[in-house]
Amino acid sequence: MARRGADQVAYVSVANWRWHDHCVAKAKPSDQADLEFAAGSRNARDRYLHKAAFARLSQDSIDALSCDLQPLRNDILGLAFLEIMPANSSHQGSVDLSVPAFDVDRFCAVHLFLDPTIHRSQRWSPESGKGYIWVIDVTYVSRRFAMTSPTKRGIIEMRRKILISLILTCLATSSASAQFSDNKIVIGVMGDQSGVVADVGGPGSILAARMAVADFGGALDGVPVEIISADHQNKPDVASAIAREWFDRQSVDVIVDLPHSGAVFGLMTLATEKKRSLMVSGAASVDITGARCSPYVTHWTDDTYSLARGTAAALAGQGQKSWFFLTADYAFGHDLEKDATVVVEERGGKVLGSARHPLNTADFASLLLRAQDSKAQVVALASAGADTVNAIKQAGQFEIMRTQKIAALHAFVTDVNSLGLEAAQGLIITSGFYWDDSEGTRDFAARFFKGHGRMPTREQAGVYAGVLHFLKAARSAKSDDAAIVNAEMRRLPVDKFGRQAVLQQNGRLAYDLGVYRVKSPAESRRSWDYYERIATVPAATAFRSAIDSGCNTAAPVR
């Protein structure tokens, strides 16, 4: 059925005529052993087959053609799959079996190596009959298998017991060509588990990642998906140490969540060096997909550019022309102030001043007094998490909101929940996710609430959407290689809770943004009913294009 070339490589094509599924198997014999191949299916008849292998052959035809024999490899088959990859179409000319024309994209190749203890034996090749079923005969086995329409020939004495019977046929959707390192996918959730932004990510981000894996099915073509987590404490050095341990010793394929822009920039260098993936949902610096971009990094939630295009643009459009900033003193805060300043000035406004504060500031009194003395119409908070909540609470104590408007440029639904509607009412908040926006967001939020007791933030929603898309891309690419998966993620459309989004070549996810006004207590109808949408910022306006981002998108993924 197959012929051996002078190079000692046998090429075999197999076809299941009932299902019209084809594959090409490339076998490299070791120790001069002959390999005889044919296809196997449910109508095979041979009581001498190993019972486990025969059980496979006795399944429904589709199951029998699944190529999923990896669990039998060591205990039964006695051989190993060294590499699986697409076959070359030139293999078609190396077969002795007449088959229909093949679609090159559907070829698969399987490299096998034979146990060196196996010896050569007399070769037997059945005559190709009219039936649609063939059975694989591997190595030196010299036993005739029953076929649907076989031509009887003399039976050659079997010199040894059958070692193996193996199916090497493939469905068009088969995972036979998949390559997953370490036979598992490992996702690391790294974030702030107990600090200033733990409410917006933290344990909720871990839950979101687990929900995505569960919704995907818990495994990728039979390969298990594992989740591990760690607290980077909002410290870049701690984040880098964790990531290096994960990449070098725990075979982590992708790290998700990742608040704190300073930590993310350090990890981007490491991930690019190690050729591993980062999926950022916590940090918001626009430079993540700008001049400092990496082909291994994608950004799944609002960035400083988009936040400014929402909240700052909305308030400037209402005639709020003079601004004073209270800014978190690290990369994210600096970028948010810079991008909001551009929007204000574009609309004829002016920035009267700014005051910077360290991360996790408890006392904003002196900063708020400076803002109050500026007489600016808007006091803009370029901060996040507990810093934003504390600043708003203390602004209320100073009665600043009687004469000035507070703009929370990076606020979350959990911040409003902590403040209460009495204190938060009237705030203008921009977000790419709100739990009550659509059927898709409400369904996700209801399931998330059961496990977490709070509605999801945009950071947690970004973790969910990102992990789900990563797994879809890995399945489509049949690989967990970071370069391949990142290219596939950019190629595939992104399902963002029932609405389509686009992952640009610079790694920036582009989608429509909502601009919301926080409701008053009288307007809220139920628990967590906090936002009223007042405007929508289209994706093309909300985010920079890849060309305009400053990212060298022409750089190849290596």
GUGU-301793 format. One line per 3 residues: number of its first residue (from 1); for each residue x, y, z of C-alpha. Coordinates in Angstrom, 1 decimal, decimal comma. Example, Ala and Ser with C-alpha at 12.3 -4.5 7.8 and 13.67 -1.06 7.14 Angstrom:
% residues 2
1) 12,3/-4,5/7,8  13,7/-1,1/7,1
//
This chain:
% residues 558
1) 0,0/0,0/0,0  3,0/2,3/0,5  6,3/2,2/-1,1
4) 9,7/2,8/0,4  12,0/5,3/-1,2  15,8/5,2/-1,3
7) 15,8/7,8/1,5  14,2/5,2/3,8  11,1/7,5/4,2
10) 7,6/6,1/3,5  4,8/8,4/2,5  1,3/7,1/2,9
13) -2,0/8,6/2,1  -5,2/7,5/3,6  -8,8/8,3/2,8
16) -12,1/7,6/4,4  -14,5/7,6/1,5  -17,6/7,8/3,5
19) -16,5/11,0/5,3  -14,2/12,2/2,6  -11,4/13,0/5,1
22) -7,8/12,7/4,0  -4,4/12,9/5,5  -0,8/12,1/4,6
25) 1,4/10,4/7,2  5,1/10,7/7,0  7,0/7,9/8,9
28) 10,7/7,8/9,5  11,7/4,3/10,5  14,5/3,7/12,9
31) 16,7/0,6/13,2  15,9/-0,3/9,6  12,4/-1,4/10,6
34) 9,7/-1,5/7,9  6,5/0,4/8,5  3,4/-0,7/6,8
37) 0,4/1,8/7,0  -3,2/1,8/6,1  -6,2/3,5/7,5
40) -8,4/2,1/10,3  -12,1/2,3/11,1  -15,0/0,8/12,7
43) -15,4/-2,1/10,3  -11,9/-3,5/11,0  -12,1/-7,1/12,1
46) -9,3/-8,7/13,9  -9,6/-10,3/17,3  -5,8/-10,3/17,7
49) -5,7/-6,5/17,8  -4,8/-5,1/21,2  -8,1/-4,6/22,9
52) -7,5/-1,0/23,6  -6,6/-0,3/20,0  -9,5/-2,4/18,8
55) -11,9/-0,4/21,1  -10,7/2,7/19,2  -11,4/1,1/15,9
58) -14,9/0,0/17,0  -16,0/3,5/17,9  -18,2/5,6/15,6
61) -16,3/6,5/12,4  -15,8/10,1/13,4  -14,3/9,2/16,7
64) -12,2/6,5/15,2  -10,7/9,1/12,9  -9,9/11,6/15,6
67) -6,1/10,8/15,7  -6,4/11,2/19,5  -4,1/8,3/20,5
70) -1,6/10,3/22,5  -2,7/8,7/25,8  -1,8/5,2/24,4
73) 1,6/6,3/23,2  3,8/5,0/26,0  1,8/2,1/27,4
76) 0,5/0,6/24,2  2,1/2,0/21,1  5,8/1,8/22,0
79) 6,6/4,8/19,9  6,7/8,5/20,3  5,4/11,5/18,3
82) 8,5/13,7/17,9  6,9/16,3/15,7  3,6/17,0/14,0
85) 3,4/19,6/11,2  1,8/20,3/7,8  2,9/18,0/5,1
88) 4,1/19,1/1,7  1,8/18,6/-1,2  4,6/16,8/-3,1
91) 3,9/13,8/-0,9  0,9/13,0/-3,0  3,0/11,5/-5,7
94) 4,6/9,0/-3,4  1,6/6,8/-2,8  0,4/3,6/-4,4
97) -3,2/4,3/-3,6  -5,6/6,1/-5,9  -7,2/9,0/-4,0
100) -9,1/12,1/-4,9  -7,4/15,5/-5,2  -6,3/16,8/-1,9
103) -6,7/20,3/-0,4  -3,1/21,1/0,6  -4,2/22,9/3,7
106) -5,8/19,7/5,0  -2,6/17,6/4,8  -1,0/16,5/8,0
109) 2,3/14,8/8,7  3,2/12,6/11,7  6,9/11,9/12,5
112) 7,3/8,6/14,4  10,3/6,9/15,8  10,3/3,2/16,4
115) 11,5/1,4/19,5  15,1/0,2/18,6  14,3/-3,2/20,1
118) 12,0/-4,0/17,2  13,5/-6,2/14,5  12,7/-6,4/10,8
121) 10,2/-8,9/9,6  8,8/-10,0/6,3  6,6/-7,2/4,8
124) 3,0/-7,8/3,8  0,9/-5,4/1,8  -2,8/-6,0/1,2
127) -4,2/-5,4/-2,2  -6,2/-2,3/-2,4  -9,8/-3,3/-2,8
130) -13,0/-1,4/-3,5  -14,0/-0,8/0,1  -13,5/2,5/2,0
133) -11,8/0,9/5,0  -8,2/0,1/5,5  -6,3/-0,9/8,7
136) -2,9/0,3/9,8  -0,2/-2,4/10,2  2,8/-0,9/11,9
139) 6,5/-2,1/12,0  7,1/-5,8/11,2  3,6/-7,2/11,8
142) 2,8/-9,7/9,1  -0,9/-10,4/9,7  -3,7/-10,0/7,2
145) -6,5/-7,7/8,4  -10,1/-8,2/7,3  -11,3/-5,5/4,9
148) -14,6/-4,6/3,4  -13,7/-6,0/0,0  -10,3/-7,7/0,3
151) -8,7/-9,9/-2,3  -7,6/-13,0/-0,6  -3,9/-13,8/-0,7
154) -1,7/-16,3/1,0  -1,3/-15,8/4,7  2,2/-15,2/5,7
157) 3,1/-16,7/9,1  3,3/-14,0/11,8  6,8/-14,2/13,4
160) 5,9/-12,2/16,4  2,8/-11,1/18,3  1,3/-7,9/17,0
163) 2,9/-4,9/18,7  0,5/-2,2/17,7  -2,5/-1,2/15,6
166) -2,8/2,5/15,1  -5,1/4,9/13,4  -3,4/7,8/11,5
169) -6,3/9,3/9,7  -7,4/12,8/10,3  -10,6/14,9/10,2
172) -10,4/18,2/8,5  -10,7/19,7/12,0  -8,3/17,3/13,6
175) -5,8/18,4/16,2  -3,2/16,0/14,8  -1,0/18,8/13,7
178) -1,3/20,7/17,0  1,9/21,5/18,9  1,5/22,4/22,6
181) 4,6/22,6/24,7  4,7/20,5/27,8  1,3/19,1/26,8
184) -0,5/21,9/28,6  -1,4/25,6/28,4  -0,5/27,6/31,5
187) -2,1/31,0/32,1  -0,6/33,3/34,8  -2,9/35,9/36,4
190) -0,7/38,6/37,9  -2,0/41,6/39,6  -2,7/43,5/42,8
193) -4,3/41,0/45,2  -4,5/43,2/48,3  -3,5/46,8/47,5
196) -4,8/50,0/46,0  -6,4/48,4/42,9  -7,3/45,0/44,3
199) -11,0/45,8/44,0  -10,9/46,5/40,3  -8,8/43,4/39,5
202) -7,5/41,2/42,3  -9,3/38,0/43,0  -12,0/39,0/40,6
205) -9,5/38,8/37,7  -8,6/35,3/38,8  -12,2/34,4/38,7
208) -12,7/36,0/35,3  -9,8/33,9/33,9  -11,2/30,7/35,3
211) -14,7/31,5/33,9  -13,1/32,0/30,4  -11,3/28,7/30,6
214) -14,5/26,9/31,8  -16,6/28,5/29,0  -14,0/27,4/26,5
217) -14,4/23,8/27,7  -11,5/23,5/30,2  -9,1/22,1/27,7
220) -7,7/22,9/24,2  -8,1/19,9/21,9  -7,5/17,6/24,9
223) -4,6/19,6/26,3  -5,4/20,8/29,8  -5,4/24,6/30,6
226) -4,0/25,5/34,0  -4,3/28,8/35,8  -1,8/30,1/38,4
229) -1,8/33,5/40,1  0,4/35,9/42,0  0,4/39,3/43,7
232) 2,9/41,7/42,2  2,2/44,2/45,0  2,3/47,1/42,4
235) 6,1/46,8/42,4  7,9/46,4/39,1  10,8/44,4/40,6
238) 8,4/42,0/42,2  6,5/41,6/39,0  9,7/40,9/37,0
241) 10,9/38,3/39,5  7,5/36,5/39,4  7,4/36,6/35,6
244) 11,0/35,2/35,2  10,1/32,3/37,6  6,9/31,6/35,6
247) 8,6/31,7/32,2  11,7/29,8/33,2  10,4/27,2/35,6
250) 6,6/27,0/35,4  6,2/27,0/31,6  3,7/29,9/31,7
253) 2,5/30,7/28,2  0,7/34,0/28,8  0,4/36,5/31,7
256) -2,9/38,4/32,0  -4,4/41,2/34,1  -1,3/43,3/34,9
259) -2,2/46,6/36,6  0,4/49,2/37,1  2,0/50,6/33,9
262) 5,5/50,7/35,4  5,4/47,0/36,1  4,0/46,3/32,7
265) 6,8/48,1/30,9  9,4/46,0/32,7  7,5/42,8/31,9
268) 7,2/43,8/28,2  11,0/43,7/27,8  11,2/40,3/29,5
271) 8,2/38,8/27,6  9,8/39,9/24,3  13,1/38,4/25,3
274) 11,5/35,1/26,4  9,0/35,1/23,5  6,0/34,8/25,8
277) 2,7/36,6/25,7  1,3/39,5/27,9  -2,4/40,4/27,8
280) -2,8/43,7/29,7  -6,2/44,6/31,2  -5,1/46,5/34,3
283) -2,5/49,1/33,2  -3,7/51,9/31,0  -0,7/53,7/29,6
286) -1,1/54,5/25,9  2,6/53,7/25,3  1,9/50,0/25,9
289) 0,8/49,8/22,2  2,7/53,0/21,2  6,4/53,5/20,7
292) 7,2/50,8/23,3  4,9/48,2/21,8  5,8/44,5/21,4
295) 4,5/41,9/19,0  4,0/39,7/22,1  1,8/42,2/24,0
298) -1,9/43,0/23,6  -4,0/45,7/25,4  -7,6/44,7/26,2
301) -9,1/47,7/28,1  -9,3/51,5/28,0  -6,0/53,4/27,8
304) -5,2/56,9/28,7  -5,8/58,2/25,2  -9,3/56,7/25,1
307) -10,3/57,8/28,6  -9,4/61,4/27,7  -11,4/61,2/24,5
310) -14,4/60,2/26,7  -14,5/62,1/30,0  -12,3/65,1/29,2
313) -14,1/65,6/25,8  -17,5/65,4/27,4  -16,8/67,9/30,1
316) -15,0/70,3/27,7  -18,0/70,0/25,5  -20,2/71,2/28,4
319) -18,2/74,4/28,6  -15,8/73,3/31,4  -12,7/75,1/30,1
322) -10,3/75,5/33,1  -8,7/72,4/34,6  -6,5/71,4/37,6
325) -5,1/67,9/37,8  -4,4/65,6/40,8  -2,1/63,1/39,3
328) -0,7/59,7/40,4  3,0/60,0/40,2  3,9/57,1/37,9
331) 3,6/56,4/34,1  -0,1/55,8/34,0  -1,0/59,1/35,8
334) 1,5/61,1/33,8  0,1/59,7/30,5  -3,5/60,3/31,6
337) -2,8/63,9/32,5  -0,9/64,5/29,2  -3,7/62,9/27,0
340) -6,5/64,8/28,8  -4,6/68,1/28,5  -4,4/67,6/24,7
343) -8,2/67,1/24,6  -8,9/70,2/26,8  -6,6/72,4/24,8
346) -8,0/71,2/21,5  -11,4/72,4/22,7  -10,2/75,8/23,7
349) -9,6/75,0/27,4  -6,7/75,6/29,6  -4,9/73,7/32,4
352) -4,2/76,0/35,4  -2,0/73,6/37,3  -1,4/70,1/38,6
355) -0,3/68,3/41,8  1,2/64,9/41,9  0,9/62,2/44,7
358) 2,4/58,8/45,2  0,5/55,6/44,7  -1,8/54,6/47,7
361) -2,1/58,1/49,1  -4,3/58,3/52,2  -4,4/62,1/52,8
364) -5,4/64,4/49,9  -6,1/67,5/52,0  -3,2/69,7/50,9
367) -3,6/68,6/47,3  -7,3/69,4/47,3  -6,7/72,8/48,9
370) -4,3/73,7/46,0  -7,0/72,6/43,5  -9,6/74,7/45,3
373) -7,3/77,7/45,4  -6,8/77,4/41,6  -10,5/78,3/41,0
376) -10,4/75,8/38,1  -13,9/74,7/36,9  -12,7/71,0/36,8
379) -10,6/69,1/39,3  -9,4/66,1/37,3  -8,3/63,0/39,1
382) -5,6/61,1/37,0  -5,5/58,2/39,4  -7,1/54,8/40,0
385) -8,7/52,6/42,6  -8,5/53,5/46,2  -6,6/56,8/45,3
388) -9,6/58,0/43,3  -12,1/56,9/46,0  -10,2/58,7/48,7
391) -9,8/61,9/46,7  -13,5/62,0/45,9  -14,5/61,3/49,6
394) -12,2/64,0/50,9  -13,3/66,5/48,2  -16,8/66,0/49,5
397) -15,6/66,8/53,0  -14,1/70,1/51,7  -17,3/70,8/49,9
400) -15,3/71,3/46,7  -18,1/70,0/44,5  -20,3/73,0/45,5
403) -18,2/75,2/43,2  -16,1/72,8/41,1  -16,7/69,7/39,2
406) -14,8/66,5/39,9  -13,7/64,5/36,9  -12,7/60,9/37,7
409) -10,7/60,1/34,5  -10,2/56,5/35,4  -13,0/55,3/37,7
412) -14,6/51,9/38,0  -18,1/50,7/39,0  -16,5/49,3/42,2
415) -15,3/52,8/43,0  -18,9/54,1/42,8  -20,0/51,2/44,9
418) -17,5/52,2/47,6  -18,4/55,9/47,5  -22,1/55,4/47,4
421) -24,4/57,3/45,0  -24,9/60,2/47,4  -21,2/61,0/47,1
424) -20,6/59,8/43,5  -23,8/61,2/41,8  -23,1/63,4/38,8
427) -19,6/62,0/38,1  -18,8/61,6/34,4  -17,1/58,2/33,8
430) -15,8/56,7/30,6  -15,6/52,9/30,2  -15,4/50,3/27,6
433) -17,5/47,9/29,7  -20,5/48,3/32,0  -22,3/45,3/33,3
436) -25,8/46,5/32,4  -25,0/47,6/28,8  -26,3/44,5/26,8
439) -27,6/41,0/27,1  -24,0/39,7/26,7  -22,6/41,9/29,5
442) -25,6/41,1/31,8  -25,2/37,3/31,3  -21,5/37,5/32,1
445) -22,1/39,8/35,1  -24,8/37,6/36,6  -22,5/34,5/36,5
448) -19,5/36,6/37,8  -21,6/38,0/40,7  -22,5/34,5/41,9
451) -18,8/33,7/42,3  -17,6/37,1/43,5  -20,5/39,0/45,2
454) -19,7/42,1/43,1  -20,4/43,2/39,5  -17,3/42,9/37,2
457) -15,2/45,9/36,4  -13,8/46,6/32,9  -10,4/45,2/34,1
460) -12,0/41,9/35,1  -14,1/41,8/31,9  -11,0/42,5/29,9
463) -9,3/39,5/31,5  -12,3/37,3/30,6  -12,5/38,4/27,0
466) -8,7/38,3/26,5  -8,2/34,7/27,9  -11,1/33,4/25,8
469) -9,7/35,0/22,7  -6,2/33,6/23,4  -7,6/30,1/23,7
472) -9,6/30,5/20,5  -6,4/31,7/18,7  -4,3/28,9/20,0
475) -6,9/26,3/18,9  -7,1/27,9/15,5  -3,3/28,1/15,1
478) -2,9/24,6/16,7  0,0/25,9/18,7  0,9/27,7/21,9
481) 4,0/29,3/20,3  3,7/33,0/21,3  4,6/34,4/17,9
484) 2,1/32,2/16,1  -0,7/32,8/18,7  -0,2/36,6/18,8
487) -0,4/36,7/15,0  -3,6/34,6/15,0  -5,2/36,8/17,7
490) -4,7/39,8/15,5  -6,2/38,0/12,6  -9,3/36,7/14,3
493) -12,3/39,0/15,2  -12,8/39,5/18,9  -16,1/38,7/20,6
496) -16,5/41,3/23,3  -19,7/40,1/25,0  -21,6/39,8/21,8
499) -20,1/42,8/20,1  -17,2/42,6/17,6  -14,0/44,3/18,3
502) -10,7/44,5/16,4  -7,2/43,7/17,6  -4,9/46,1/15,7
505) -1,4/45,1/14,6  0,1/47,2/17,4  -1,8/45,0/19,9
508) -4,5/47,6/20,7  -8,1/46,2/21,0  -10,4/48,8/19,5
511) -14,1/49,1/20,4  -16,7/51,7/21,1  -16,6/53,5/24,4
514) -19,5/54,5/26,6  -19,6/57,9/28,4  -21,7/57,6/31,6
517) -23,2/59,9/34,2  -23,5/58,4/37,7  -27,1/58,3/38,8
520) -28,5/59,9/41,9  -29,9/57,7/44,6  -33,5/58,5/43,5
523) -32,7/57,4/39,9  -31,2/54,0/40,8  -33,7/51,2/40,5
526) -31,8/48,3/42,0  -28,4/47,2/43,4  -25,5/48,2/41,2
529) -27,7/50,3/38,9  -25,2/53,2/38,9  -24,7/54,5/35,3
532) -26,7/56,2/32,6  -25,1/56,3/29,2  -25,0/59,9/27,8
535) -22,6/59,4/24,8  -20,8/56,8/22,8  -17,3/57,4/21,4
538) -16,7/55,3/18,2  -13,7/53,0/18,2  -12,0/55,0/15,4
541) -12,2/58,1/17,6  -11,5/56,4/21,0  -8,3/54,7/20,0
544) -5,3/55,7/17,9  -4,8/53,6/14,8  -1,8/51,3/14,6
547) -0,2/53,7/12,0  -0,6/56,7/14,3  0,4/54,9/17,5
550) 4,1/55,2/17,0  4,4/51,4/17,1  6,7/49,8/14,5
553) 4,0/47,4/13,2  6,3/46,4/10,4  8,6/44,6/12,8
556) 8,2/40,8/12,4  7,1/38,6/15,3  10,1/36,4/16,1
//
